[in-house]
C-alpha cells in the first residue's frame, strides 16, 4: 500500500471512529460488546396429585429457565475488563415476570474482571454455593423442575439470589478456584440481621470435578416469616413451610462429577439447618440431610438420557418423633434438533413419609407431603406420593 493511500485510510478511520486512534479502533473499541441472550422453554405437564386432583397444564421453564438478559464487557487493557449482567425470568405462557415487582429478578450486577487478580462484582447475584456446586448437581443434569430435591431444600437449583452483595472469584490455580460473597443486611444498629455470607471452593482435573460450598442467610427478625428486607430471598414449599421464620438458614454441601467419555456419574451431599430466633414459630433447630446420585449418557451428539435418585431426611425436633423423609426418582430424555433447539421428556416420582411442621410452626405437626423437585412447590400432593410427566421444547437465542 502506498504512503498516500495509507494516509487516506487512517484519516477516514479517524472520522468514522471519533476519539479512537487507528490502533484503538482495531483493538480496544472492537473488544467492547453487549450481548442479548435468552431461553424460551415450555412443556405440557401432567401431575397425578396436585393438592388432591390430577392436573394437566402448560409449565414454562423446565429443561431451562425461561429468561432473557444483557451481558456486557469492556476491555480496559492490561488484562482488566469492566463487566455487567442484567437478567430477567419470565413465564412464557402469560408473559408475566417470574417475580412480581422485580424487572431483573435473576441477576443484576456490575464489576471488574482481571486475568491475574480475579473478579469482583456488586449487585443482586447468585451465591458461590450455587455457582460452584450447581453444575455438579442433579438440578443441572436432570433439570431443576423435576431433578432438584423436593422443594429445592438444598438450594442447588438457583433458588437463592442475594441483594446488595459483593462477590469475589479468584483466578484458577492448579485446578482450584475459590469464591466468597457478602450480602449487606442494611439493618440499622445490627451487622448480622438480614445479612448473607457464602463461600465455595472448586477443583477440576480432566474428567473429575468437585466443589464444596457454604451459605448462611440471616433473617431481619422483624417478622414471623423470612423478611423480604433481608439480603436473601428463599423458596417456600411444603418441605420447609414450618421453618421459614428461622433466625438463620445454613447450607453446607459437597458435590462432584466424573466422566468416562459419553458417560458421567455424580454424587452430592447437603446439610441444611434452620435455627430459631425470638420471632420464630418453632423452637428447636431443624436439620435436613440430602444424599443424591445421578448418571448421564450421551448416545449421539443429539440424543442423551439422564437419571437420578435423592433421599432427604429431617431431624427429630419440635415435638416430631417420626421425622420427615423424601425419596425421589427422576428421568430425562433430550433430543437436540439444532444447537439452539431441544425437545425433551421428563418423568419423576416422589414419596414422602413421616411428620413435619405446617405453616403455623410448632403448633401444627402434619404428615409430610410429596412434591416433585421444585416444580410443585405451591401444589404438593395431598398424599405421600406424587408423579409428574412433561413433554416440552426449549429454544436458546
C-alpha positions as a printed Julia matrix, in Angstrom:
397×3 Matrix{Float64}:
   0.0     0.0    0.0
   1.38    3.44  -0.95
   2.13    6.1    1.68
  -0.61    8.33   0.23
  -3.28    5.56   0.34
  -2.25    4.6    3.9
  -2.62    8.24   4.99
  -6.08    8.47   3.43
  -7.25    5.23   5.15
  -6.03    6.43   8.54
  -7.84    9.77   8.11
 -11.08    8.02   7.1
 -10.98    5.72  10.14
 -10.48    8.69  12.46
 -13.58   10.36  11.0
 -15.61    7.15  11.36
 -14.45    6.43  14.93
 -14.12    9.81  16.71
 -11.83    9.74  19.71
 -10.15    6.44  18.71
  -6.79    6.28  17.07
  -6.25    3.71  14.34
  -4.73    1.31  16.88
  -7.53    1.86  19.4
 -10.13    1.31  16.7
  -8.55   -2.04  15.88
  -8.01   -3.2   19.49
  -9.93   -1.52  22.3
 -13.14   -0.46  20.55
 -13.57   -3.82  18.83
 -13.25   -5.67  22.16
 -16.17   -3.93  23.89
 -19.52   -5.68  23.44
 -23.04   -6.13  24.76
 -24.8    -9.44  24.17
 -28.54  -10.07  24.27
 -29.3   -13.69  25.2
 -32.17  -15.78  26.43
 -34.14  -19.02  26.53
 -37.79  -19.77  25.81
 -38.92  -23.07  27.36
 -42.39  -24.59  27.7
 -43.88  -28.03  28.3
 -47.16  -29.88  28.59
 -47.17  -31.22  32.15
 -49.25  -33.87  33.93
 -49.38  -34.26  37.72
 -51.24  -37.22  39.23
 -52.0   -35.4   42.5
 -51.92  -31.61  42.7
 -53.49  -30.74  46.07
 -55.85  -33.68  45.73
 -56.62  -33.71  42.0
 -54.84  -34.73  38.82
 -53.85  -31.82  36.63
 -52.73  -31.19  33.03
 -51.31  -27.76  32.19
 -48.54  -25.84  30.42
 -45.48  -25.11  32.53
 -42.68  -22.78  31.38
 -39.01  -23.07  32.3
 -38.39  -26.78  32.82
 -35.35  -28.04  30.94
 -34.05  -24.46  31.16
 -35.47  -21.4   32.88
 -37.29  -19.03  30.5
 -35.29  -15.81  30.67
 -33.59  -13.0   28.78
 -30.69  -10.81  29.65
 -27.89   -8.48  28.67
 -24.23   -9.26  29.23
 -21.57   -6.63  28.63
 -17.79   -6.39  28.69
 -15.35   -3.57  28.02
 -11.64   -4.23  27.65
  -9.76   -1.69  29.8
  -6.35   -3.0   28.81
  -3.59   -4.92  30.65
  -5.91   -7.9   31.25
  -8.58   -5.82  33.03
 -12.22   -5.73  31.91
 -15.38   -3.95  33.1
 -18.37   -6.32  33.09
 -22.1    -6.22  33.81
 -25.09   -8.56  33.58
 -28.85   -7.94  33.78
 -31.13  -10.98  33.66
 -34.9   -11.43  33.99
 -37.0   -14.58  34.25
 -40.5   -14.77  32.8
 -43.49  -17.08  32.37
 -43.74  -17.96  28.68
 -47.45  -18.8   28.98
 -48.57  -15.49  30.48
 -45.71  -13.12  29.66
 -45.52  -12.17  33.32
 -42.27  -11.55  35.16
 -41.43  -14.57  37.31
 -41.02  -12.31  40.37
 -43.6    -9.57  40.76
 -42.09   -6.13  41.16
 -38.6    -7.18  40.09
 -37.58   -6.47  36.5
 -34.12   -8.06  36.52
 -35.13  -10.59  39.15
 -32.47  -13.2   38.39
 -29.26  -11.18  38.25
 -28.2    -7.53  38.15
 -24.56   -6.74  38.8
 -21.51   -4.77  37.66
 -17.83   -5.43  38.29
 -14.19   -5.7   37.27
 -12.51   -8.82  35.9
  -8.75   -9.3   35.97
  -6.83  -12.16  34.4
  -4.36  -12.09  37.29
  -6.34  -10.89  40.32
  -9.81  -12.42  39.76
 -13.28  -10.9   39.52
 -15.18   -8.55  41.86
 -18.89   -7.86  41.28
 -21.57   -5.86  43.1
 -25.38   -6.11  42.95
 -28.01   -8.87  43.01
 -26.18  -12.15  42.47
 -26.15  -15.9   42.8
 -24.1   -17.32  45.66
 -20.74  -19.09  45.28
 -22.51  -22.03  46.94
 -24.87  -22.34  43.94
 -22.48  -21.26  41.18
 -19.76  -23.75  42.16
 -21.89  -26.75  43.24
 -24.88  -26.31  40.92
 -23.11  -27.61  37.76
 -22.46  -30.93  39.53
 -25.96  -31.37  40.99
 -28.93  -33.26  39.56
 -30.76  -29.96  39.02
 -28.22  -29.26  36.25
 -28.09  -32.71  34.64
 -31.77  -33.6   35.13
 -33.35  -30.11  35.18
 -34.41  -28.21  38.27
 -38.12  -28.66  37.67
 -38.09  -32.41  38.3
 -34.46  -33.16  39.12
 -33.97  -30.86  42.1
 -34.56  -32.29  45.55
 -38.13  -31.79  46.88
 -38.75  -28.08  47.32
 -35.11  -27.49  46.32
 -34.34  -27.93  50.0
 -30.57  -27.97  49.36
 -30.69  -24.75  47.29
 -28.84  -26.14  44.27
 -31.47  -25.11  41.72
 -30.81  -21.36  41.73
 -33.36  -20.67  44.47
 -31.13  -18.17  46.29
 -30.15  -14.75  44.99
 -28.52  -12.2   47.25
 -29.36   -8.49  47.11
 -26.86   -5.75  47.98
 -23.97   -8.17  47.7
 -20.23   -8.05  46.95
 -18.67  -11.15  45.39
 -15.12  -12.23  44.58
 -13.94  -15.12  42.37
 -10.25  -15.98  42.3
  -8.21  -16.97  39.26
  -7.85  -20.73  38.74
  -4.55  -22.05  40.11
  -3.55  -25.72  39.68
  -7.2   -26.6   39.07
  -8.5   -24.79  42.19
 -10.88  -21.81  42.14
 -12.27  -20.05  45.23
 -15.12  -17.58  45.7
 -16.73  -15.6   48.53
 -19.79  -13.35  48.81
 -21.17  -10.98  51.42
 -24.7    -9.63  51.32
 -25.16   -6.43  53.33
 -28.14   -6.69  55.67
 -28.66   -2.95  55.88
 -30.48   -3.09  59.23
 -29.6    -0.04  61.33
 -27.7    -0.92  64.51
 -27.05   -4.56  63.56
 -24.37   -6.05  61.31
 -25.8    -9.58  61.45
 -29.51   -9.07  60.86
 -30.51   -9.51  57.23
 -27.0   -10.32  56.01
 -25.85  -13.3   53.91
 -22.45  -15.0   53.69
 -21.32  -17.61  51.17
 -18.05  -19.27  50.15
 -17.06  -22.13  47.87
 -14.04  -24.0   46.55
 -13.86  -25.95  43.28
 -11.29  -28.38  41.87
 -11.24  -29.54  38.24
  -8.76  -32.03  36.8
  -9.66  -33.6   33.46
 -12.79  -35.76  33.86
 -13.07  -35.01  37.59
 -14.84  -32.0   39.05
 -15.54  -31.47  42.78
 -16.88  -28.48  44.72
 -17.7   -27.69  48.34
 -19.78  -24.75  49.47
 -21.21  -22.84  52.43
 -24.14  -20.43  52.64
 -25.7   -18.72  55.65
 -28.63  -16.31  55.38
 -29.86  -14.24  58.32
 -33.43  -13.03  58.8
 -34.05   -9.46  59.95
 -36.22  -10.98  62.72
 -38.72   -8.16  62.32
 -41.47  -10.55  61.22
 -42.5   -14.17  61.9
 -41.5   -15.12  58.35
 -38.32  -14.64  56.34
 -38.44  -10.89  55.81
 -38.08   -9.63  52.23
 -35.85   -6.87  53.62
 -33.16   -9.49  54.24
 -30.43   -9.63  51.62
 -31.51  -13.17  50.62
 -34.76  -14.46  49.19
 -35.73  -18.08  49.83
 -38.11  -20.56  48.23
 -41.02  -21.83  50.34
 -42.67  -25.22  49.92
 -44.4   -27.9   51.98
 -40.91  -29.17  52.91
 -39.79  -26.03  54.78
 -43.05  -24.09  55.34
 -42.87  -24.56  59.13
 -39.32  -23.24  59.36
 -39.14  -20.11  57.19
 -39.4   -17.91  60.29
 -35.85  -19.04  61.18
 -33.33  -16.53  62.52
 -30.8   -18.04  60.14
 -30.65  -20.73  57.43
 -27.36  -22.51  56.81
 -26.34  -24.74  53.88
 -23.2   -26.88  53.66
 -22.71  -29.19  50.67
 -20.23  -31.11  48.56
 -20.81  -32.32  45.01
 -18.76  -33.92  42.27
 -18.89  -35.49  38.79
 -16.65  -37.94  36.96
 -16.86  -38.56  33.21
 -15.93  -41.63  31.18
 -16.29  -40.47  27.6
 -20.03  -40.04  27.0
 -20.94  -41.3   30.49
 -20.99  -39.05  33.58
 -21.64  -40.01  37.2
 -22.35  -37.59  40.03
 -22.76  -37.64  43.83
 -23.66  -34.9   46.26
 -24.48  -34.38  49.93
 -26.08  -31.36  51.58
 -26.88  -30.37  55.15
 -29.41  -27.58  55.81
 -30.1   -26.06  59.25
 -32.99  -23.76  60.21
 -32.08  -22.05  63.51
 -34.9   -20.39  65.51
 -34.87  -16.86  66.9
 -37.11  -14.69  69.07
 -39.71  -14.23  66.31
 -39.64  -17.84  65.07
 -42.74  -20.03  65.33
 -40.67  -23.17  66.04
 -38.34  -23.73  68.99
 -35.65  -26.26  68.03
 -33.09  -26.19  65.23
 -34.42  -28.2   62.29
 -31.97  -30.07  60.09
 -32.32  -31.69  56.64
 -29.72  -34.07  55.19
 -29.88  -34.9   51.48
 -27.97  -37.62  49.62
 -28.22  -37.9   45.86
 -26.7   -39.65  42.85
 -27.02  -39.14  39.09
 -25.94  -40.65  35.79
 -25.9   -39.08  32.32
 -25.19  -40.74  28.97
 -24.95  -39.19  25.5
 -25.89  -41.81  22.91
 -25.31  -39.46  19.97
 -24.36  -35.78  19.68
 -28.12  -35.07  19.53
 -29.67  -37.6   21.96
 -28.99  -38.02  25.69
 -30.62  -39.56  28.75
 -30.13  -38.93  32.47
 -31.42  -40.41  35.71
 -31.09  -39.6   39.39
 -32.13  -40.57  42.9
 -32.19  -38.49  46.06
 -33.05  -39.17  49.69
 -33.8   -36.35  52.14
 -34.35  -36.89  55.86
 -35.17  -34.28  58.53
 -34.12  -34.28  62.18
 -36.31  -35.24  65.11
 -37.13  -31.9   66.71
 -40.01  -29.58  67.62
 -42.1   -32.42  69.01
 -41.68  -34.63  65.92
 -40.72  -38.23  66.63
 -41.09  -39.7   63.14
 -39.08  -37.2   61.07
 -39.96  -36.23  57.52
 -38.25  -38.16  54.72
 -38.45  -37.84  50.95
 -37.35  -40.25  48.21
 -37.26  -39.03  44.62
 -36.5   -40.7   41.28
 -36.05  -38.51  38.17
 -35.51  -39.24  34.48
 -34.8   -37.04  31.46
 -34.59  -37.69  27.72
 -33.46  -34.89  25.39
 -33.07  -34.63  21.62
 -31.41  -31.61  20.03
 -32.86  -30.52  16.71
 -30.04  -27.95  16.47
 -27.51  -26.24  18.73
 -30.29  -23.98  20.0
 -33.47  -26.09  19.87
 -34.16  -29.17  22.02
 -37.15  -31.48  22.53
 -37.35  -33.18  25.92
 -39.33  -35.55  28.13
 -39.24  -35.58  31.94
 -40.57  -38.18  34.38
 -40.27  -38.03  38.17
 -41.76  -39.63  41.27
 -41.53  -38.54  44.9
 -42.57  -40.46  48.02
 -42.84  -38.66  51.38
 -43.18  -40.15  54.83
 -43.03  -39.08  58.48
 -44.12  -35.8   60.04
 -43.17  -32.15  59.58
 -44.34  -28.69  60.66
 -47.05  -26.85  58.78
 -47.16  -23.12  58.12
 -48.17  -22.48  61.77
 -44.88  -23.9   63.04
 -44.64  -25.96  66.23
 -48.4   -25.64  66.74
 -49.06  -27.66  63.57
 -47.47  -31.09  63.21
 -48.68  -32.65  59.95
 -47.95  -35.51  57.56
 -45.17  -34.79  55.11
 -46.48  -34.03  51.62
 -44.84  -35.26  48.43
 -43.73  -32.77  45.79
 -41.55  -33.41  42.74
 -38.42  -31.26  42.56
 -39.36  -27.6   42.78
 -41.94  -27.84  40.01
 -44.78  -28.29  42.51
 -43.73  -26.02  45.39
 -47.16  -24.38  45.6
 -49.16  -27.52  44.73
 -47.92  -30.55  46.73
 -49.72  -33.86  46.75
 -52.49  -34.47  49.28
 -50.89  -37.88  49.91
 -47.36  -39.17  50.34
 -46.86  -39.72  46.61
 -46.61  -37.5   43.54
 -45.9   -38.34  39.9
 -45.05  -35.8   37.16
 -44.66  -36.16  33.38
 -43.6   -33.4   30.97
 -43.13  -33.09  27.19
 -41.53  -29.86  26.12
 -39.33  -27.75  23.9
 -36.62  -25.19  24.59
 -35.07  -22.61  22.24
 -32.0   -20.57  23.13
 -31.05  -17.27  21.49
